[in-house]
Amino acid sequence: FDVVISDFQMTPLNGLSLFRWLKDVNPHYKPFILLTGEPLMDPEELKKEGIHQVLFKPHGLDDIAEVLKQLN
């Protein structure tokens, strides 16, 4: 895969837990985009941790496409 796009609120893991697990499993992890409905954490702190982009709902496919274009 070239990128991971994950919602924040999932069960039993949340998106941040998934990101941290992927980073532990593969230190050369791919870009990770986190989708969330509410600002549970500061997006700048998440970016410092290594998450590429945080998108807040509601968002459209155009928003996701724009982030994907920035990866190239």
Buried (B, 14 or more C-beta within 10 A) or exposed (E): EEBBBBEBEEEEEBBBEBBBEBBEEEEEBEBBBBBBEEEBBEBEEBEEEEBBBBBBEEBEEEBBEEBBEEEE
